[in-house]
């Protein structure tokens, strides 16, 4: 479809009348033959308060608009403003008080959009030369040959193998011991969220494995204190967006009013944490060589950039930011994960630093190593680099890390991922220093770790460690067949030891370390069914409220690789996980889509020498790539009592996967929000044990919500068949143990204040 758009108000007495008259004339001039049947006229109202659908219908009738060809649309002021500035690339601003009929100052130009959704031109609508130019260009666009489609690889447009997998999993659904008679539905259209992720050319038309394809995160917190959890999406090429929860599964874009201004930075990760103990979530964001940023929240969802004063504006190849109180002084410190240098000094479109061609071999090049940084929170919103002082110099190729108290001495240790080498573990010595004890506790780790989460998968009261391994799955030169995705990679298919650059024993896939006691873990991923393919980060939550936490693992590489499914693993009573993504509707995606247009080549012009441009080819080629997920957050977004899933997609819009569990069965749960006093205000580093119906469930309050992310959310405990908890116990970071006696009525949120 080709369309021409303008912006009007039905009660505007001057220019809008002239713009509409010009479209009336254009409508009459449009040829009636078949080739022009796909041309549409669209007028967007900038006055949504007055221009309700009946008003626009009358306006259309008054101007003899053909309803089959000319549409009149409206929306919220913010949506119209975004459409004008970001969609149509026309400036829009607040109107003055002297013209109540024009709430938004808008362009007087027509916009021509072609079949691929590209803007082909802007035209002065009130001049005859402008309208003539529009008609000439419209004729050219209508007569253009549509862009040819090139799918890379071709299988991304063939859903047969996905259907085979769906049927296979559904046929075994009766053997899944966890409750699974509920479904997720992608409600992105209904949510009002219009955020879309954008990529740099190194992840698209000029693809190279330079770590830009690792994507971005999303973080969750109640930023304005209204009791509803809001969303912050990180973009790669462009600023992130804050979406406030309006209730009922509806969100509103609050970026413009929030004060969060990231400029032209190449975004990576985000963390919501309360760094100043004032009771509201602050925001820290990371970037690739653009400088990281720290924003403090005024409690009403307005943020102020204090990066310079805080001393945390490091500029490098940063990824995740992990906040934890390593010295137990009641203030959250910052462990900044810096991956390693993978860029050159050259700049590409959008201002990003072009990646090196051999980033995946960075472990062999010490000159590219980049140290992690430990910042101590000194109070007063000031941080100090104490990395060397505490002896934690680490040069792993790290995207993410997590705190855990492995030896149960009350001081949080660090598990540090390595995407190009074995993982590392640092034991905290009374908040004064760290000792490397990696192989003592974890003698075998993955080589290509991407995500990590600490949780009690088997309900024995010990906090286990789950690590997802992406890069091992990249080793086989011919890839891995779908039927082999649940298997560990045979060592003979792994990269050679000379490339791995380590003699350490390795787990060739995901790792699940079951805690056996203080400082003792056993790797049990295979027997627990925890292997997945092309995984990024895990998100954990009790999706069926049965008292055992389940896993969602975002996955897939995107262009130029085949489609990789997201995994949803239901916990079968702590014995093992059952693959359930097709059973509960996470796969296939909405509409069965596996791919989308990734970029376009002009084979007759600037792209005639591109590797994908066939010799002698004329015209345009639309190159399609596979859809893929990077991060996810699990929380109750619509306050109906069950847990939903929001994803961060690579080069696409998020998925808003809303659960219908509470509509399918009577569920029981308890949400727990911690409020520290001697400890940090958000209770980061605490553990909570809930006892109900003779069973105990433990959760670590670490804020780790997914890949490259940290969030401020209440802990969610499914209670199974019990309608109340018998007791609740908190072990605070300060060392205080606090017990709340029962019965504690379920199906509500309870706030626990440190005594």
C-alpha positions as CSV (number, residue, x, y, z in Angstrom):
1,X,0.0,0.0,0.0
2,X,1.2,3.5,-0.9
3,X,-0.2,6.3,1.2
4,X,-0.2,10.1,1.6
5,X,-0.5,11.6,5.0
6,X,-1.2,15.0,6.6
7,X,-2.0,16.4,10.0
8,X,-5.2,18.4,10.6
9,X,-7.8,19.5,13.1
10,X,-11.5,19.4,12.3
11,X,-12.1,22.8,14.0
12,X,-9.1,24.5,12.5
13,X,-10.5,27.4,10.4
14,X,-7.5,28.1,8.1
15,X,-4.6,26.0,7.0
16,X,-6.2,22.6,7.8
17,X,-9.2,23.5,5.6
18,X,-6.7,24.3,2.8
19,X,-4.8,21.1,3.3
20,X,-8.0,19.0,3.3
21,X,-9.2,20.8,0.1
22,X,-5.9,19.9,-1.5
23,X,-6.4,16.2,-0.7
24,X,-10.0,16.5,-2.0
25,X,-8.5,17.6,-5.3
26,X,-5.8,14.9,-5.2
27,X,-8.5,12.3,-4.5
28,X,-10.3,13.3,-7.7
29,X,-7.1,13.2,-9.7
30,X,-6.1,9.6,-8.7
31,X,-6.5,7.2,-11.6
32,X,-9.1,4.5,-11.3
33,X,-7.1,1.6,-12.8
34,X,-6.0,-1.4,-10.9
35,X,-2.4,-0.2,-10.4
36,X,-3.6,2.7,-8.3
37,X,-6.0,0.8,-6.2
38,X,-3.5,0.5,-3.3
39,X,-3.1,4.3,-2.9
40,X,-4.6,5.6,0.3
41,X,-5.0,9.1,1.9
42,X,-4.6,9.4,5.6
43,X,-5.4,12.5,7.7
44,X,-4.2,12.4,11.4
45,X,-6.0,14.6,13.8
46,X,-3.9,16.6,16.2
47,X,-6.9,17.5,18.3
48,X,-8.0,14.1,19.9
49,X,-10.1,15.8,22.6
50,X,-12.4,17.4,20.1
51,X,-11.9,15.1,17.1
52,X,-13.7,12.0,18.4
53,X,-14.6,9.3,15.7
54,X,-18.1,10.8,15.1
55,X,-16.6,14.2,14.6
56,X,-14.0,12.9,12.1
57,X,-16.7,10.9,10.4
58,X,-18.8,14.1,9.9
59,X,-15.7,16.0,8.7
60,X,-15.0,13.3,6.2
61,X,-18.5,13.3,4.9
62,X,-18.5,17.1,4.6
63,X,-15.4,16.9,2.5
64,X,-16.7,14.1,0.3
65,X,-13.9,11.7,1.4
66,X,-14.1,8.3,-0.2
67,X,-14.1,5.9,2.8
68,X,-12.5,3.2,0.7
69,X,-9.5,5.4,0.0
70,X,-9.3,8.2,2.6
71,X,-9.1,7.5,6.4
72,X,-9.3,9.9,9.3
73,X,-7.4,8.8,12.4
74,X,-6.6,10.0,15.8
75,X,-5.0,8.9,19.1
76,X,-3.4,10.4,22.2
77,X,-1.5,13.6,22.0
78,X,1.7,11.8,22.8
79,X,1.1,9.1,20.1
80,X,0.3,11.8,17.5
81,X,3.4,13.8,18.5
82,X,5.6,10.7,18.2
83,X,4.0,9.8,14.9
84,X,4.8,13.2,13.5
85,X,8.4,13.5,14.8
86,X,9.6,9.9,14.8
87,X,7.4,8.3,12.1
88,X,6.9,11.1,9.6
89,X,10.1,13.0,10.5
90,X,8.3,16.3,10.9
91,X,8.6,18.6,13.9
92,X,5.7,18.9,16.3
93,X,5.4,21.0,19.4
94,X,3.0,22.4,22.0
95,X,0.7,25.0,20.6
96,X,0.2,28.3,22.2
97,X,-2.8,29.1,24.4
98,X,-4.2,31.5,21.7
99,X,-5.3,28.7,19.5
100,X,-7.3,26.1,21.4
101,X,-8.1,24.3,18.2
102,X,-4.5,23.4,17.6
103,X,-3.1,21.5,20.6
104,X,-0.1,20.4,18.6
105,X,1.8,22.7,16.2
106,X,2.2,20.5,13.1
107,X,3.6,20.4,9.7
108,X,1.8,21.8,6.6
109,X,3.4,19.2,4.4
110,X,2.1,16.1,2.9
111,X,4.1,12.9,3.5
112,X,4.5,10.2,0.8
113,X,5.1,6.7,2.2
114,X,5.9,3.7,-0.2
115,X,4.9,0.1,0.0
116,X,7.8,-0.8,2.3
117,X,6.8,1.9,4.8
118,X,9.6,4.2,3.7
119,X,9.1,7.9,3.6
120,X,9.8,9.0,0.0
121,X,9.3,12.7,0.3
122,X,7.7,15.7,2.1
123,X,5.7,18.2,0.0
124,X,4.3,21.7,0.6
125,X,0.6,21.1,0.6
126,X,-0.4,24.7,0.2
127,X,1.5,25.4,-3.0
128,X,0.7,24.3,-6.5
129,X,4.4,23.4,-7.2
130,X,4.4,21.3,-4.1
131,X,1.3,19.4,-5.0
132,X,2.6,18.9,-8.6
133,X,5.9,17.4,-7.2
134,X,3.9,15.1,-5.0
135,X,1.8,13.8,-7.9
136,X,5.0,13.2,-10.0
137,X,6.7,11.3,-7.2
138,X,3.5,9.4,-6.4
139,X,3.2,8.2,-10.0
140,X,6.9,7.0,-9.9
141,X,6.3,5.1,-6.6
142,X,3.1,3.5,-7.8
143,X,4.9,2.2,-11.0
144,X,7.9,1.0,-9.2
145,X,8.7,-2.7,-9.2
146,X,8.3,-4.0,-5.6
147,X,11.5,-4.9,-3.8
148,X,12.5,-8.5,-4.2
149,X,12.7,-10.6,-1.0
150,X,15.9,-12.3,0.0
151,X,15.6,-14.4,3.1
152,X,18.9,-15.1,5.0
153,X,18.9,-18.0,5.5
154,X,16.0,-19.2,3.3
155,X,14.6,-21.4,6.1
156,X,13.4,-18.4,8.1
157,X,10.4,-18.2,5.8
158,X,9.6,-21.9,6.1
159,X,7.6,-22.6,9.3
160,X,7.4,-26.4,8.6
161,X,10.1,-27.4,11.1
162,X,8.6,-25.1,13.8
163,X,5.2,-26.8,13.2
164,X,6.9,-30.2,13.6
165,X,8.4,-29.1,16.9
166,X,5.0,-27.8,18.1
167,X,3.2,-31.0,17.3
168,X,5.9,-33.1,19.0
169,X,5.7,-31.0,22.2
170,X,1.9,-30.9,22.2
171,X,1.8,-34.7,21.8
172,X,3.8,-35.1,24.9
173,X,1.9,-32.5,27.0
174,X,0.1,-35.1,29.0
175,X,3.4,-36.3,30.4
176,X,4.3,-32.8,31.8
177,X,3.8,-33.1,35.5
178,X,3.6,-29.3,36.2
179,X,0.3,-27.6,35.7
180,X,0.3,-26.3,32.1
181,X,-3.4,-25.7,31.2
182,X,-2.9,-22.0,30.7
183,X,-1.6,-19.8,27.9
184,X,0.3,-16.6,27.1
185,X,-1.0,-14.2,24.4
186,X,1.1,-11.4,22.9
187,X,-0.8,-8.2,23.8
188,X,1.6,-5.7,22.3
189,X,-1.1,-4.1,20.2
190,X,-3.5,-3.8,23.1
191,X,-0.8,-2.5,25.5
192,X,-0.3,0.8,23.7
193,X,3.5,0.2,23.7
194,X,5.0,1.4,20.4
195,X,8.7,1.1,21.3
196,X,10.8,-0.6,18.6
197,X,14.4,-1.6,18.9
198,X,16.9,-0.3,16.4
199,X,20.3,-1.8,15.4
200,X,23.6,-0.5,14.1
201,X,24.8,-1.6,10.7
202,X,27.3,-4.0,12.2
203,X,24.2,-6.1,13.2
204,X,22.5,-5.7,9.9
205,X,23.6,-4.7,6.4
206,X,27.3,-4.7,7.4
207,X,27.1,-7.7,9.7
208,X,30.1,-8.9,11.6
209,X,30.3,-10.9,14.9
210,X,31.4,-7.8,16.8
211,X,29.2,-8.2,19.9
212,X,26.7,-5.5,18.8
213,X,24.4,-8.5,18.0
214,X,24.3,-9.2,21.7
215,X,21.4,-6.7,22.0
216,X,19.9,-4.9,24.9
217,X,17.9,-5.2,28.1
218,X,14.7,-3.9,29.8
219,X,14.2,-3.0,33.4
220,X,11.1,-2.9,35.6
221,X,10.2,-0.7,38.6
222,X,7.4,1.4,40.0
223,X,9.0,4.8,39.1
224,X,6.2,7.1,40.3
225,X,4.9,5.3,43.4
226,X,1.5,4.5,42.1
227,X,1.8,0.8,42.9
228,X,2.1,-0.3,39.3
229,X,5.3,-1.6,37.7
230,X,6.6,0.4,34.8
231,X,9.0,-0.5,32.0
232,X,12.3,0.9,30.6
233,X,13.4,-0.4,27.2
234,X,17.0,0.1,26.2
235,X,17.6,0.8,22.5
236,X,20.9,0.2,20.7
237,X,20.7,2.9,18.1
238,X,18.7,5.6,19.7
239,X,17.5,6.6,23.2
240,X,15.7,4.2,25.5
241,X,12.0,4.7,26.4
242,X,10.2,4.7,29.7
243,X,6.6,3.3,29.6
244,X,4.4,3.9,32.6
245,X,1.8,1.4,33.6
246,X,-1.7,2.9,33.4
247,X,-3.4,-0.3,34.7
248,X,-5.2,-3.1,33.0
249,X,-2.3,-4.0,30.8
250,X,-2.1,-0.5,29.2
251,X,1.1,1.5,29.1
252,X,1.8,5.2,28.3
253,X,5.0,6.6,27.0
254,X,6.5,8.8,29.7
255,X,10.0,9.3,28.3
256,X,9.7,12.9,27.3
257,X,8.4,14.0,30.7
258,X,10.8,11.7,32.7
259,X,14.0,13.7,32.1
260,X,15.8,10.5,30.9
261,X,17.9,11.9,28.0
262,X,20.4,9.5,26.6
263,X,21.2,11.5,23.5
264,X,23.1,9.6,20.7
265,X,24.6,6.9,22.9
266,X,24.7,3.3,21.8
267,X,22.7,1.7,24.6
268,X,23.4,-1.7,26.2
269,X,22.0,-2.4,29.7
270,X,19.8,-0.8,32.4
271,X,19.4,-1.2,36.2
272,X,16.7,0.2,38.5
273,X,17.9,0.4,42.0
274,X,17.6,2.8,45.0
275,X,21.1,4.2,45.3
276,X,20.3,6.9,47.8
277,X,17.8,5.0,50.1
278,X,15.0,7.5,49.6
279,X,12.4,4.9,48.7
280,X,12.2,5.2,44.9
281,X,14.1,3.5,42.1
282,X,16.9,5.3,40.4
283,X,18.2,4.3,37.0
284,X,21.7,3.4,35.7
285,X,22.3,2.8,32.0
286,X,25.3,1.5,30.1
287,X,26.6,2.2,26.6
288,X,29.3,1.4,24.1
289,X,31.9,4.2,24.4
290,X,29.2,6.8,25.0
291,X,29.6,7.1,28.8
292,X,27.4,5.4,31.3
293,X,24.7,7.4,33.0
294,X,23.1,7.6,36.5
295,X,19.7,9.2,37.1
296,X,18.1,9.9,40.4
297,X,14.4,9.8,40.8
298,X,12.4,12.4,42.6
299,X,9.8,9.8,43.6
300,X,7.3,11.0,41.0
301,X,9.0,9.5,38.0
302,X,11.1,12.5,37.1
303,X,14.8,11.8,36.8
304,X,17.9,14.0,37.0
305,X,21.3,13.0,35.5
306,X,23.9,13.0,38.2
307,X,26.6,11.0,36.4
308,X,29.3,13.6,36.7
309,X,28.8,14.3,40.4
310,X,28.5,10.6,41.1
311,X,31.7,9.7,39.3
312,X,30.3,6.7,37.4
313,X,30.5,8.0,33.8
314,X,33.1,5.5,32.6
315,X,33.2,5.3,28.8
316,X,34.1,1.9,27.3
317,X,32.5,-1.3,26.3
318,X,30.1,-1.6,29.2
319,X,27.4,-4.2,29.5
320,X,25.5,-5.1,32.7
321,X,25.6,-3.0,35.9
322,X,25.2,-5.1,39.1
323,X,24.3,-3.2,42.3
324,X,25.0,-5.0,45.6
325,X,26.2,-4.0,49.1
326,X,29.5,-5.7,49.2
327,X,30.6,-4.0,52.5
328,X,27.2,-4.2,54.2
329,X,27.2,-0.5,55.1
330,X,23.6,-0.1,53.9
331,X,24.5,1.6,50.6
332,X,24.4,-0.2,47.2
333,X,27.7,-0.4,45.5
334,X,28.2,-1.0,41.8
335,X,30.0,-3.8,39.9
336,X,30.3,-2.6,36.3
337,X,30.7,-5.3,33.7
338,X,33.0,-4.2,30.9
339,X,33.2,-6.7,28.1
340,X,36.5,-5.9,26.3
341,X,37.4,-3.7,23.4
342,X,35.7,-4.8,20.2
343,X,35.5,-1.5,18.2
344,X,37.7,0.6,15.9
345,X,37.9,4.4,15.7
346,X,35.8,4.5,12.5
347,X,32.2,5.5,12.9
348,X,29.2,4.2,11.1
349,X,25.7,5.5,10.5
350,X,24.1,6.9,13.7
351,X,27.5,7.6,15.2
352,X,28.4,4.1,16.5
353,X,32.0,2.9,16.6
354,X,32.4,0.2,13.9
355,X,33.4,-3.2,15.3
356,X,36.6,-5.1,14.6
357,X,36.3,-8.1,12.3
358,X,37.7,-10.6,14.8
359,X,35.9,-9.6,18.0
360,X,35.2,-13.2,18.7
361,X,38.9,-13.8,19.1
362,X,39.4,-11.1,21.7
363,X,40.4,-13.7,24.3
364,X,43.6,-14.1,22.3
365,X,44.5,-10.4,22.3
366,X,45.5,-9.1,25.8
367,X,45.6,-5.5,24.4
368,X,41.8,-5.6,24.1
369,X,41.1,-6.7,27.7
370,X,39.0,-4.3,29.7
371,X,38.8,-4.5,33.5
372,X,35.6,-4.6,35.4
373,X,35.1,-1.8,37.9
374,X,33.9,-2.0,41.5
375,X,32.5,1.3,42.7
376,X,31.9,1.8,46.4
377,X,28.9,4.0,47.3
378,X,30.3,6.6,49.6
379,X,26.9,8.2,50.4
380,X,25.6,11.5,49.1
381,X,25.3,10.1,45.6
382,X,29.1,9.8,45.2
383,X,30.9,6.6,44.2
384,X,34.6,5.7,44.3
385,X,36.5,3.2,42.3
386,X,37.9,0.6,44.7
387,X,38.7,-2.1,42.2
388,X,42.4,-2.4,43.0
389,X,42.0,-1.6,46.7
390,X,39.9,-4.7,47.2
391,X,41.9,-6.9,44.8
392,X,39.3,-7.8,42.2
393,X,41.1,-7.1,39.0
394,X,39.2,-9.2,36.4
395,X,39.7,-9.2,32.6
396,X,37.2,-11.7,31.6
397,X,35.0,-11.0,28.5
398,X,32.1,-10.3,30.7
399,X,28.6,-9.3,29.8
400,X,26.9,-10.0,33.1
401,X,27.5,-11.1,36.7
402,X,25.5,-11.8,39.9
403,X,26.0,-11.7,43.6
404,X,25.6,-14.8,45.7
405,X,26.6,-15.7,49.2
406,X,28.1,-19.1,48.3
407,X,29.9,-19.7,51.7
408,X,26.9,-18.3,53.7
409,X,29.1,-15.9,55.7
410,X,26.7,-13.0,55.2
411,X,28.9,-11.1,52.7
412,X,27.9,-11.2,49.1
413,X,30.4,-12.8,46.7
414,X,30.5,-12.4,42.9
415,X,30.0,-14.9,40.1
416,X,31.4,-13.3,37.0
417,X,30.4,-14.6,33.5
418,X,32.9,-15.0,30.7
419,X,31.6,-15.2,27.2
420,X,35.0,-16.1,25.8
421,X,36.6,-18.2,28.5
422,X,35.7,-20.0,31.8
423,X,33.6,-18.1,34.4
424,X,35.2,-16.7,37.6
425,X,34.1,-16.6,41.2
426,X,35.3,-14.1,43.8
427,X,34.8,-14.7,47.5
428,X,34.1,-11.6,49.6
429,X,36.3,-11.4,52.7
430,X,34.3,-9.4,55.3
431,X,33.6,-6.6,52.9
432,X,37.3,-5.7,52.7
433,X,38.7,-7.7,49.9
434,X,37.9,-10.4,47.4
435,X,39.8,-13.7,46.8
436,X,39.5,-15.6,43.5
437,X,38.3,-19.1,44.2
438,X,36.8,-19.9,40.8
439,X,37.9,-23.5,40.3
440,X,37.6,-24.3,44.0
441,X,33.8,-24.0,43.9
442,X,33.1,-24.3,40.2
443,X,35.7,-26.6,38.6
444,X,33.8,-26.8,35.3
445,X,32.0,-23.9,33.8
446,X,30.7,-23.0,30.3
447,X,33.0,-21.2,28.0
448,X,30.5,-18.8,26.4
449,X,28.4,-17.6,29.3
450,X,25.7,-14.9,28.7
451,X,23.2,-15.0,31.5
452,X,22.9,-16.0,35.1
453,X,20.3,-16.3,37.8
454,X,20.5,-17.5,41.4
455,X,17.3,-19.4,42.6
456,X,16.2,-22.6,44.4
457,X,15.1,-24.8,41.5
458,X,14.5,-28.0,43.5
459,X,12.9,-26.5,46.7
460,X,15.6,-27.9,49.1
461,X,16.3,-24.5,50.6
462,X,19.7,-24.0,48.9
463,X,20.2,-21.2,46.3
464,X,21.4,-22.8,43.0
465,X,23.1,-21.0,40.1
466,X,21.9,-21.3,36.5
467,X,24.2,-20.1,33.7
468,X,23.2,-19.9,30.0
469,X,25.9,-20.5,27.4
470,X,25.5,-18.9,24.0
471,X,28.9,-19.1,22.4
472,X,29.3,-22.9,22.6
473,X,26.3,-23.2,20.3
474,X,28.2,-21.1,17.7
475,X,31.1,-23.6,17.5
476,X,29.9,-26.2,15.0
477,X,30.6,-24.8,11.5
478,X,27.4,-26.4,10.1
479,X,25.3,-25.4,13.1
480,X,23.1,-27.6,15.3
481,X,20.0,-29.5,14.1
482,X,16.8,-28.6,16.0
483,X,16.6,-32.2,17.3
484,X,20.0,-31.8,18.9
485,X,19.3,-28.5,20.7
486,X,18.7,-30.1,24.1
487,X,22.0,-32.0,24.0
488,X,25.3,-30.9,25.3
489,X,27.7,-30.2,22.4
490,X,30.2,-33.0,21.8
491,X,33.7,-31.8,22.6
492,X,34.9,-32.7,19.1
493,X,32.6,-30.1,17.7
494,X,33.8,-27.4,20.1
495,X,36.4,-24.7,19.1
496,X,40.0,-26.0,19.3
497,X,41.8,-25.5,22.6
498,X,44.2,-23.1,21.0
499,X,41.2,-20.8,20.3
500,X,39.5,-21.3,23.6
501,X,42.8,-20.1,25.2
502,X,42.3,-22.2,28.4
503,X,43.1,-25.6,29.8
504,X,40.2,-25.5,32.2
505,X,37.5,-28.2,32.3
506,X,34.4,-26.9,30.5
507,X,30.7,-27.5,30.4
508,X,29.7,-27.5,26.7
509,X,26.3,-25.8,27.2
510,X,24.2,-24.3,30.0
511,X,25.2,-25.1,33.6
512,X,22.9,-25.6,36.6
513,X,24.8,-25.7,39.8
514,X,22.8,-27.3,42.6
515,X,23.9,-26.2,46.0
516,X,25.0,-29.1,48.2
517,X,26.1,-27.0,51.2
518,X,28.2,-23.9,52.1
519,X,30.7,-23.5,49.3
520,X,29.7,-26.7,47.5
521,X,27.9,-27.1,44.2
522,X,27.2,-29.9,41.8
523,X,26.5,-29.4,38.0
524,X,23.2,-31.0,37.2
525,X,22.0,-29.3,34.0
526,X,21.5,-32.5,31.9
527,X,19.5,-34.4,34.5
528,X,17.4,-31.3,35.2
529,X,16.6,-30.7,31.5
530,X,18.0,-27.2,31.7
531,X,19.8,-27.2,28.3
532,X,18.5,-24.6,25.7
533,X,19.9,-23.4,22.3
534,X,21.3,-20.0,21.5
535,X,20.3,-18.6,24.9
536,X,20.9,-15.1,26.2
537,X,19.7,-14.5,29.7
538,X,17.3,-16.5,32.0
539,X,14.3,-14.9,33.8
540,X,12.8,-16.8,36.7
541,X,9.3,-16.8,38.1
542,X,6.6,-19.2,39.3
543,X,4.5,-19.0,36.2
544,X,1.9,-21.5,37.3
545,X,1.9,-20.5,41.0
546,X,2.6,-24.0,42.2
547,X,5.4,-23.1,44.6
548,X,8.3,-23.9,42.2
549,X,10.0,-21.3,40.0
550,X,10.0,-21.8,36.3
551,X,12.4,-20.5,33.6
552,X,12.0,-18.3,30.5
553,X,15.1,-18.1,28.3
554,X,15.2,-15.6,25.5
555,X,17.1,-17.0,22.5
556,X,18.1,-16.7,18.9
557,X,20.8,-14.8,17.0
558,X,18.7,-13.0,14.4
559,X,20.3,-12.1,11.0
560,X,22.1,-13.9,9.4
561,X,21.2,-17.1,11.3
562,X,18.2,-19.4,11.3
563,X,15.3,-18.9,13.7
564,X,15.9,-20.1,17.3
565,X,13.0,-20.6,19.7
566,X,12.5,-19.0,23.1
567,X,12.4,-21.6,25.8
568,X,9.9,-21.8,28.6
569,X,10.8,-24.5,31.1
570,X,8.1,-25.5,33.6
571,X,9.5,-26.8,36.9
572,X,8.2,-30.3,37.7
573,X,8.2,-30.2,41.5
574,X,11.9,-29.5,41.7
575,X,12.8,-32.8,39.9
576,X,13.5,-31.4,36.5
577,X,12.2,-28.9,33.9
578,X,9.8,-29.7,31.1
579,X,10.0,-27.9,27.7
580,X,6.6,-26.1,27.4
581,X,7.0,-23.1,25.2
582,X,4.6,-24.5,22.6
583,X,2.2,-25.9,25.2
584,X,1.6,-22.5,26.9
585,X,1.7,-20.4,23.7
586,X,5.1,-18.7,24.0
587,X,6.0,-20.3,20.6
588,X,5.2,-19.8,17.8
589,X,5.1,-16.0,18.0
590,X,2.0,-14.0,17.3
591,X,0.9,-14.6,13.7
592,X,3.4,-17.4,13.4
593,X,6.1,-14.9,12.4
594,X,9.7,-16.1,12.3
595,X,11.3,-13.3,10.4
596,X,11.0,-9.6,9.3
597,X,12.6,-7.2,6.8
598,X,16.1,-6.5,8.2
599,X,17.5,-4.0,5.7
600,X,17.2,-3.0,2.0
601,X,19.7,-3.0,-0.7
602,X,19.7,-0.6,-3.7
603,X,21.3,-3.0,-6.2
604,X,21.2,-0.3,-8.9
605,X,23.0,2.3,-6.8
606,X,25.0,2.5,-3.6
607,X,24.7,-1.2,-2.8
608,X,25.6,-2.8,-6.1
609,X,28.9,-4.1,-4.6
610,X,27.3,-5.5,-1.5
611,X,28.0,-9.2,-1.0
612,X,24.3,-9.9,-1.2
613,X,23.7,-7.9,-4.3
614,X,23.5,-10.4,-7.3
615,X,25.7,-9.5,-10.2
616,X,23.7,-7.5,-12.8
617,X,20.7,-7.2,-10.4
618,X,18.7,-4.0,-10.8
619,X,16.3,-2.5,-8.4
620,X,15.8,-3.1,-4.7
621,X,16.2,-6.2,-2.5
622,X,14.5,-6.4,0.9
623,X,16.8,-8.7,3.0
624,X,14.9,-10.6,5.7
625,X,16.3,-11.9,9.0
626,X,15.1,-14.1,11.8
627,X,13.3,-12.7,14.9
628,X,15.1,-13.2,18.2
629,X,14.7,-12.2,21.8
630,X,17.5,-10.9,24.1
631,X,16.1,-10.1,27.5
632,X,12.9,-10.6,29.4
633,X,11.2,-9.7,32.7
634,X,8.6,-11.7,34.5
635,X,6.1,-9.8,36.6
636,X,2.4,-9.3,37.1
637,X,1.9,-6.4,34.6
638,X,-1.9,-6.4,34.8
639,X,-2.4,-7.0,38.5
640,X,-4.5,-10.1,38.0
641,X,-2.4,-12.3,40.3
642,X,-0.5,-14.3,37.7
643,X,2.9,-13.6,36.2
644,X,3.3,-12.2,32.7
645,X,6.4,-11.9,30.5
646,X,7.7,-8.8,28.7
647,X,10.6,-9.3,26.2
648,X,13.3,-7.1,24.6
649,X,13.5,-8.1,21.0
650,X,16.4,-7.5,18.7
651,X,15.6,-5.0,15.9
652,X,11.9,-5.4,16.6
653,X,9.0,-4.5,19.0
654,X,8.8,-6.2,22.4
655,X,6.4,-9.1,23.1
656,X,3.9,-8.5,25.9
657,X,3.0,-12.0,26.8
658,X,0.0,-11.9,29.1
659,X,-0.9,-15.0,31.1
660,X,-4.5,-16.3,31.5
661,X,-3.6,-18.5,34.5
662,X,-5.8,-16.7,36.9
663,X,-8.8,-17.1,34.6
664,X,-8.1,-20.9,34.2
665,X,-7.8,-21.8,37.8
666,X,-8.0,-20.5,41.4
667,X,-4.4,-19.4,42.2
668,X,-2.8,-18.5,45.5
669,X,0.3,-16.3,45.8
670,X,2.1,-13.8,48.1
671,X,4.0,-10.8,46.8
672,X,6.7,-9.6,49.2
673,X,8.3,-6.1,49.1
674,X,11.3,-5.4,51.3
675,X,11.9,-2.1,52.9
676,X,15.3,-1.9,54.6
677,X,16.4,0.5,57.4
678,X,19.9,-0.6,58.5
679,X,20.2,-2.5,55.2
680,X,19.8,-0.8,51.8
681,X,16.2,0.5,51.3
682,X,15.4,-2.1,48.6
683,X,16.6,-5.1,50.5
684,X,19.1,-6.1,47.8
685,X,21.1,-9.0,49.2
686,X,18.3,-10.3,51.5
687,X,16.9,-13.8,51.4
688,X,13.2,-14.5,52.1
689,X,11.7,-17.8,53.1
690,X,8.0,-18.4,52.9
691,X,6.5,-21.4,54.6
692,X,3.0,-22.7,53.5
693,X,1.3,-26.1,53.9
694,X,4.4,-27.8,55.2
695,X,6.7,-26.6,52.4
696,X,9.3,-23.8,52.4
697,X,10.3,-21.6,49.5
698,X,13.4,-19.4,49.4
699,X,14.2,-16.5,47.1
700,X,17.2,-14.2,46.8
701,X,16.4,-10.5,46.6
702,X,19.1,-9.6,44.1
703,X,17.1,-7.6,41.5
704,X,18.4,-9.8,38.7
705,X,15.4,-9.8,36.3
706,X,17.0,-10.9,33.1
707,X,19.8,-10.4,30.6
708,X,21.8,-7.2,31.3
709,X,19.1,-6.1,33.7
710,X,18.3,-5.3,37.3
711,X,14.9,-4.4,38.5
712,X,12.9,-3.2,41.5
713,X,10.0,-5.7,41.8
714,X,8.4,-7.5,44.7
715,X,9.2,-11.1,45.1
716,X,6.4,-13.4,44.0
717,X,5.8,-16.7,45.9
718,X,3.3,-19.2,44.5
719,X,1.5,-20.9,47.3
720,X,0.1,-23.9,45.4
721,X,-3.1,-25.0,47.0
722,X,-2.6,-23.1,50.3
723,X,-4.6,-19.8,50.6
724,X,-2.2,-18.4,53.2
725,X,1.4,-18.6,54.4
726,X,2.2,-20.0,57.8
727,X,5.2,-17.8,58.3
728,X,7.8,-15.6,56.6
729,X,11.4,-15.1,57.4
730,X,13.8,-12.5,56.1
731,X,17.6,-12.5,56.5
732,X,18.6,-8.9,55.8
733,X,22.0,-7.8,54.5
734,X,22.6,-6.2,57.8
735,X,22.6,-9.7,59.4
736,X,19.2,-9.2,61.1
737,X,16.8,-12.1,61.0
738,X,13.2,-11.2,61.1
739,X,10.2,-13.5,61.3
740,X,6.6,-12.6,60.5
741,X,4.1,-15.0,62.1
742,X,1.1,-16.4,60.4
743,X,-1.4,-17.0,59.1
744,X,-0.5,-14.5,56.4
745,X,-3.4,-14.2,54.0
746,X,-2.5,-14.8,50.4
747,X,-3.3,-13.1,47.1
748,X,-1.9,-9.7,48.1
749,X,1.3,-7.8,48.5
750,X,2.9,-7.6,51.9
751,X,5.5,-5.0,52.8
752,X,8.2,-6.1,55.3
753,X,10.1,-3.3,57.0
754,X,13.4,-4.1,58.6
755,X,13.2,-4.0,62.4
